[in-house]
Amino acid sequence: MKSEKMLHFCEVAVLILIMACVVWGIQIANKDYSTQDVPIDTSEPVLSQSEPQTEAVTETTTQWLPPIQYDDYVSSEISPENFHSTVVLGNSQAQALSNYGLMKNADFVTKVGLSINKVLYSDGGDAPIQKLYGKSYQKAVFIFGENELGWPYPQNFISEYKKVIAKVRELNPGVQIYCQGIFPVSAEYSAKSKTGITNENVVIFNEKLEKMCEEIDAKFMPPSEAFKDSTGALPEGAATDGVHFNYDYCKIWAGDLSTYLQDDEEPNTTVEE
């Protein structure tokens, strides 16, 4: 009798052991090894420095930009006729001139954050240069540099600049090219900038830009003294953000441009066959 009970007990024990093994096997089979026991790399990716980076941090807001307000203001220093048959290509600073209506008669191809290497190419939609197709201009004013000051190599800026000027000349034979020198920023902005927009870089880029103009027969327009304090920085109060001019300083700038662009000779009306 005892032997039968013992046998029955052993059978039950073996059955329990078998069931336990089956359950354990199922758990092993269903275990997800895709995310467990694998070390996760949470470090930041390292950017390759094998090729120069040609993109600076550009403007991402239009809060500072004045609303379009074509007023009747015409300074004695601003002659609208000097902007006849003129196209202005440039960044947000150029766009402010358009919005303030200070360069009447001129056409504007401008965009907030536009850099020189984005004029001939499109990120979607039409490239800015396409707005010149089918038109004819005697003067072309270039206003670039603010968004490119963070480029590690100023020569890249000059190379891209030359490409755009060559295309504009191709579309407008005989056009006179004017290149606006890069304006300084406020001393405070320059000191705090982490994107290369500093007055030290302004000097370096302007030297390259002026030399380029000499080489390709373009007119370099250095910022007038009104835009520099005793240290060479943008005067306090000229721009609320240290970079973009207020209305009064835009009027001064438009007056300077009017002087540079005034006709000293008869316009070139020759039409090439």
PAGU-311526 format. One record per residue (C-alpha): y, x, z negated; chain; residue number from 1. Coordinates in nm, 2 decimals. Each point is the difference from the previous one (the first is absolute). Layout:
BEGIN
NUTOR        Y        X        Z   chain   resi
NUTOR        Y        X        Z       A    NUM
...
% end
This chain:
BEGIN
NUTOR        Y        X        Z   chain   resi
NUTOR     0.00     0.00     0.00       A      1
NUTOR     0.23     0.28    -0.09       A      2
NUTOR    -0.08     0.19     0.32       A      3
NUTOR     0.09    -0.31     0.20       A      4
NUTOR     0.34    -0.03    -0.17       A      5
NUTOR     0.06     0.37     0.05       A      6
NUTOR    -0.08    -0.03     0.37       A      7
NUTOR     0.23    -0.30     0.04       A      8
NUTOR     0.28     0.20    -0.17       A      9
NUTOR    -0.05     0.29     0.23       A     10
NUTOR     0.02    -0.22     0.31       A     11
NUTOR     0.32    -0.16    -0.12       A     12
NUTOR     0.15     0.34    -0.07       A     13
NUTOR    -0.09     0.13     0.34       A     14
NUTOR     0.15    -0.32     0.16       A     15
NUTOR     0.32     0.05    -0.19       A     16
NUTOR     0.01     0.37     0.11       A     17
NUTOR    -0.05    -0.10     0.36       A     18
NUTOR     0.27    -0.26    -0.01       A     19
NUTOR     0.24     0.25    -0.15       A     20
NUTOR    -0.07     0.25     0.27       A     21
NUTOR     0.06    -0.26     0.27       A     22
NUTOR     0.34    -0.10    -0.15       A     23
NUTOR     0.10     0.37    -0.03       A     24
NUTOR    -0.10     0.06     0.37       A     25
NUTOR     0.21    -0.29     0.12       A     26
NUTOR     0.30     0.13    -0.19       A     27
NUTOR    -0.04     0.34     0.15       A     28
NUTOR    -0.03    -0.15     0.35       A     29
NUTOR     0.32    -0.20    -0.04       A     30
NUTOR     0.21     0.27    -0.15       A     31
NUTOR     0.31     0.08     0.21       A     32
NUTOR     0.05     0.37     0.05       A     33
NUTOR     0.29    -0.03     0.23       A     34
NUTOR     0.26     0.00    -0.28       A     35
NUTOR    -0.20     0.13    -0.31       A     36
NUTOR    -0.06     0.35    -0.10       A     37
NUTOR     0.23     0.13     0.28       A     38
NUTOR     0.31     0.19    -0.10       A     39
NUTOR     0.32    -0.16     0.12       A     40
NUTOR     0.28     0.22     0.14       A     41
NUTOR     0.33    -0.14    -0.13       A     42
NUTOR     0.22     0.29     0.10       A     43
NUTOR     0.28    -0.04     0.25       A     44
NUTOR    -0.07     0.10     0.36       A     45
NUTOR     0.14     0.34     0.11       A     46
NUTOR     0.21    -0.02     0.31       A     47
NUTOR    -0.06     0.27     0.26       A     48
NUTOR     0.28     0.24     0.05       A     49
NUTOR    -0.15     0.15     0.32       A     50
NUTOR     0.26    -0.20     0.21       A     51
NUTOR     0.36    -0.04    -0.09       A     52
NUTOR     0.09    -0.35    -0.13       A     53
NUTOR     0.28    -0.14     0.22       A     54
NUTOR     0.06    -0.32    -0.19       A     55
NUTOR     0.25    -0.03    -0.28       A     56
NUTOR     0.04    -0.29    -0.24       A     57
NUTOR     0.22    -0.23     0.19       A     58
NUTOR     0.21    -0.30    -0.10       A     59
NUTOR    -0.20    -0.30    -0.10       A     60
NUTOR     0.27    -0.24    -0.10       A     61
NUTOR     0.30    -0.16     0.17       A     62
NUTOR     0.17    -0.12    -0.32       A     63
NUTOR     0.29     0.25     0.04       A     64
NUTOR     0.05    -0.10     0.37       A     65
NUTOR     0.32    -0.21     0.05       A     66
NUTOR    -0.04    -0.34     0.16       A     67
NUTOR     0.12    -0.04     0.35       A     68
NUTOR     0.37    -0.08    -0.03       A     69
NUTOR     0.19     0.06     0.32       A     70
NUTOR     0.36     0.00    -0.14       A     71
NUTOR     0.32     0.05     0.18       A     72
NUTOR     0.07     0.33    -0.16       A     73
NUTOR     0.10     0.27     0.24       A     74
NUTOR     0.13     0.33    -0.14       A     75
NUTOR     0.26     0.19     0.19       A     76
NUTOR    -0.25     0.28     0.00       A     77
NUTOR    -0.27    -0.22     0.16       A     78
NUTOR     0.05    -0.06     0.37       A     79
NUTOR    -0.26    -0.24     0.14       A     80
NUTOR     0.05     0.13     0.35       A     81
NUTOR    -0.14     0.33    -0.11       A     82
NUTOR    -0.34    -0.17    -0.05       A     83
NUTOR    -0.01    -0.15     0.35       A     84
NUTOR    -0.34     0.07     0.17       A     85
NUTOR    -0.14     0.15    -0.33       A     86
NUTOR    -0.34    -0.04    -0.16       A     87
NUTOR    -0.06     0.10    -0.36       A     88
NUTOR    -0.35     0.09    -0.10       A     89
NUTOR    -0.08     0.05    -0.37       A     90
NUTOR    -0.11    -0.09    -0.34       A     91
NUTOR     0.14    -0.23    -0.27       A     92
NUTOR     0.33     0.19    -0.02       A     93
NUTOR     0.06    -0.08     0.37       A     94
NUTOR    -0.11    -0.36    -0.06       A     95
NUTOR     0.27    -0.04    -0.26       A     96
NUTOR     0.26     0.09     0.26       A     97
NUTOR    -0.14    -0.28     0.21       A     98
NUTOR    -0.01    -0.26    -0.28       A     99
NUTOR     0.36     0.08    -0.10       A    100
NUTOR     0.11    -0.05     0.36       A    101
NUTOR     0.20     0.33     0.00       A    102
NUTOR    -0.11     0.13     0.35       A    103
NUTOR     0.08    -0.29     0.23       A    104
NUTOR    -0.12     0.04     0.36       A    105
NUTOR    -0.30     0.23    -0.11       A    106
NUTOR    -0.36    -0.10     0.02       A    107
NUTOR    -0.23     0.08    -0.29       A    108
NUTOR    -0.36     0.10    -0.01       A    109
NUTOR    -0.05     0.04    -0.38       A    110
NUTOR    -0.25    -0.08    -0.27       A    111
NUTOR    -0.03     0.06    -0.37       A    112
NUTOR    -0.23     0.29    -0.06       A    113
NUTOR     0.00     0.11     0.37       A    114
NUTOR    -0.07     0.37     0.04       A    115
NUTOR     0.04     0.21     0.32       A    116
NUTOR    -0.38     0.02     0.06       A    117
NUTOR    -0.02    -0.39     0.01       A    118
NUTOR     0.25    -0.05     0.28       A    119
NUTOR    -0.23     0.05     0.30       A    120
NUTOR    -0.31    -0.15    -0.16       A    121
NUTOR    -0.09    -0.34    -0.14       A    122
NUTOR    -0.18    -0.09    -0.32       A    123
NUTOR    -0.05    -0.34     0.14       A    124
NUTOR     0.22    -0.19     0.25       A    125
NUTOR     0.26     0.18     0.22       A    126
NUTOR     0.11     0.36    -0.07       A    127
NUTOR     0.37     0.03    -0.07       A    128
NUTOR     0.06     0.20     0.32       A    129
NUTOR    -0.11    -0.30     0.21       A    130
NUTOR     0.33    -0.17    -0.09       A    131
NUTOR     0.17     0.25     0.23       A    132
NUTOR    -0.21    -0.09     0.30       A    133
NUTOR     0.20    -0.16     0.29       A    134
NUTOR     0.33     0.09    -0.16       A    135
NUTOR     0.26     0.27     0.07       A    136
NUTOR     0.21     0.19    -0.25       A    137
NUTOR     0.26     0.28     0.02       A    138
NUTOR    -0.03     0.10    -0.36       A    139
NUTOR    -0.29     0.01    -0.25       A    140
NUTOR     0.05     0.05    -0.37       A    141
NUTOR    -0.29     0.12    -0.21       A    142
NUTOR     0.00    -0.06    -0.38       A    143
NUTOR    -0.31     0.15    -0.15       A    144
NUTOR    -0.11     0.24    -0.28       A    145
NUTOR     0.02    -0.20    -0.32       A    146
NUTOR    -0.36    -0.11     0.02       A    147
NUTOR    -0.12     0.34     0.13       A    148
NUTOR     0.14     0.22    -0.27       A    149
NUTOR    -0.34     0.00    -0.17       A    150
NUTOR    -0.18     0.15     0.30       A    151
NUTOR    -0.13     0.34    -0.11       A    152
NUTOR     0.11     0.17     0.33       A    153
NUTOR     0.35    -0.07     0.14       A    154
NUTOR    -0.12     0.12     0.34       A    155
NUTOR    -0.22    -0.30     0.03       A    156
NUTOR     0.31    -0.21    -0.04       A    157
NUTOR     0.17     0.19     0.28       A    158
NUTOR    -0.30    -0.02     0.23       A    159
NUTOR    -0.02    -0.38    -0.03       A    160
NUTOR     0.38    -0.03     0.04       A    161
NUTOR    -0.02     0.19     0.33       A    162
NUTOR    -0.27    -0.23     0.13       A    163
NUTOR     0.21    -0.31    -0.07       A    164
NUTOR     0.31     0.15     0.16       A    165
NUTOR    -0.19     0.10     0.31       A    166
NUTOR    -0.13    -0.36     0.04       A    167
NUTOR     0.35    -0.15    -0.05       A    168
NUTOR     0.13     0.24     0.27       A    169
NUTOR    -0.28    -0.09     0.23       A    170
NUTOR     0.09    -0.37    -0.04       A    171
NUTOR     0.38     0.07     0.03       A    172
NUTOR     0.08     0.30     0.23       A    173
NUTOR     0.33     0.15    -0.09       A    174
NUTOR     0.02    -0.15    -0.35       A    175
NUTOR     0.19     0.19    -0.26       A    176
NUTOR    -0.20     0.06    -0.32       A    177
NUTOR     0.16     0.00    -0.35       A    178
NUTOR    -0.20     0.10    -0.30       A    179
NUTOR     0.13    -0.10    -0.34       A    180
NUTOR    -0.04     0.26    -0.27       A    181
NUTOR    -0.20    -0.10    -0.30       A    182
NUTOR     0.23    -0.12    -0.29       A    183
NUTOR    -0.04     0.14    -0.35       A    184
NUTOR    -0.12    -0.22    -0.28       A    185
NUTOR     0.15    -0.03    -0.35       A    186
NUTOR    -0.06     0.28    -0.24       A    187
NUTOR    -0.20    -0.22    -0.23       A    188
NUTOR    -0.22    -0.13     0.28       A    189
NUTOR    -0.06     0.35     0.13       A    190
NUTOR    -0.10     0.13    -0.34       A    191
NUTOR    -0.25    -0.28    -0.06       A    192
NUTOR    -0.15    -0.02     0.34       A    193
NUTOR    -0.37     0.05     0.03       A    194
NUTOR    -0.02    -0.06     0.37       A    195
NUTOR     0.20     0.29     0.14       A    196
NUTOR     0.33    -0.20     0.04       A    197
NUTOR     0.21     0.27    -0.16       A    198
NUTOR     0.33     0.16     0.10       A    199
NUTOR    -0.18     0.34     0.03       A    200
NUTOR    -0.22    -0.15     0.28       A    201
NUTOR     0.30    -0.17     0.16       A    202
NUTOR     0.16     0.34     0.05       A    203
NUTOR    -0.32     0.14     0.15       A    204
NUTOR    -0.07    -0.29     0.23       A    205
NUTOR     0.36    -0.01     0.12       A    206
NUTOR     0.00     0.37     0.09       A    207
NUTOR    -0.31    -0.06     0.22       A    208
NUTOR     0.15    -0.32     0.15       A    209
NUTOR     0.33     0.18     0.09       A    210
NUTOR    -0.19     0.28     0.17       A    211
NUTOR    -0.21    -0.24     0.19       A    212
NUTOR     0.32    -0.17     0.13       A    213
NUTOR     0.13     0.33     0.13       A    214
NUTOR    -0.33     0.07     0.18       A    215
NUTOR    -0.03    -0.34     0.18       A    216
NUTOR     0.37    -0.07     0.07       A    217
NUTOR     0.04    -0.28    -0.26       A    218
NUTOR     0.30    -0.06    -0.23       A    219
NUTOR    -0.06     0.06    -0.37       A    220
NUTOR     0.21    -0.21    -0.23       A    221
NUTOR     0.02     0.15    -0.35       A    222
NUTOR     0.08    -0.24    -0.29       A    223
NUTOR     0.38     0.01    -0.06       A    224
NUTOR     0.14     0.13    -0.33       A    225
NUTOR     0.04    -0.36    -0.13       A    226
NUTOR    -0.37     0.00    -0.06       A    227
NUTOR    -0.01     0.31    -0.22       A    228
NUTOR     0.13     0.07    -0.34       A    229
NUTOR     0.08     0.35    -0.14       A    230
NUTOR    -0.37     0.08    -0.03       A    231
NUTOR    -0.10    -0.13     0.35       A    232
NUTOR    -0.16    -0.31    -0.14       A    233
NUTOR     0.08    -0.36     0.10       A    234
NUTOR     0.31    -0.11    -0.21       A    235
NUTOR    -0.06    -0.23    -0.29       A    236
NUTOR     0.06    -0.36     0.10       A    237
NUTOR    -0.07     0.05     0.37       A    238
NUTOR    -0.35    -0.16    -0.03       A    239
NUTOR    -0.14    -0.22    -0.27       A    240
NUTOR    -0.35     0.16     0.04       A    241
NUTOR     0.13     0.35     0.07       A    242
NUTOR    -0.10    -0.01     0.36       A    243
NUTOR     0.12    -0.31     0.20       A    244
NUTOR     0.38    -0.03     0.04       A    245
NUTOR     0.20    -0.30    -0.12       A    246
NUTOR     0.23    -0.18     0.23       A    247
NUTOR     0.30     0.23    -0.05       A    248
NUTOR    -0.20     0.31     0.08       A    249
NUTOR    -0.16    -0.17     0.30       A    250
NUTOR     0.36    -0.06     0.13       A    251
NUTOR     0.08     0.37    -0.04       A    252
NUTOR    -0.32     0.09     0.18       A    253
NUTOR     0.07    -0.24     0.29       A    254
NUTOR     0.34     0.15     0.03       A    255
NUTOR    -0.15     0.35     0.02       A    256
NUTOR    -0.25    -0.12     0.27       A    257
NUTOR     0.29    -0.16     0.20       A    258
NUTOR     0.18     0.34     0.00       A    259
NUTOR    -0.31     0.19     0.11       A    260
NUTOR    -0.08    -0.25     0.28       A    261
NUTOR     0.35    -0.05     0.14       A    262
NUTOR     0.01     0.05     0.37       A    263
NUTOR     0.15     0.34     0.10       A    264
NUTOR    -0.09    -0.05     0.36       A    265
NUTOR    -0.10    -0.26     0.25       A    266
NUTOR    -0.34    -0.15    -0.06       A    267
NUTOR    -0.29     0.13     0.21       A    268
NUTOR    -0.06    -0.28     0.25       A    269
NUTOR    -0.21     0.20     0.24       A    270
NUTOR    -0.32    -0.19     0.09       A    271
NUTOR    -0.29     0.22     0.08       A    272
NUTOR    -0.21    -0.10     0.31       A    273
% end
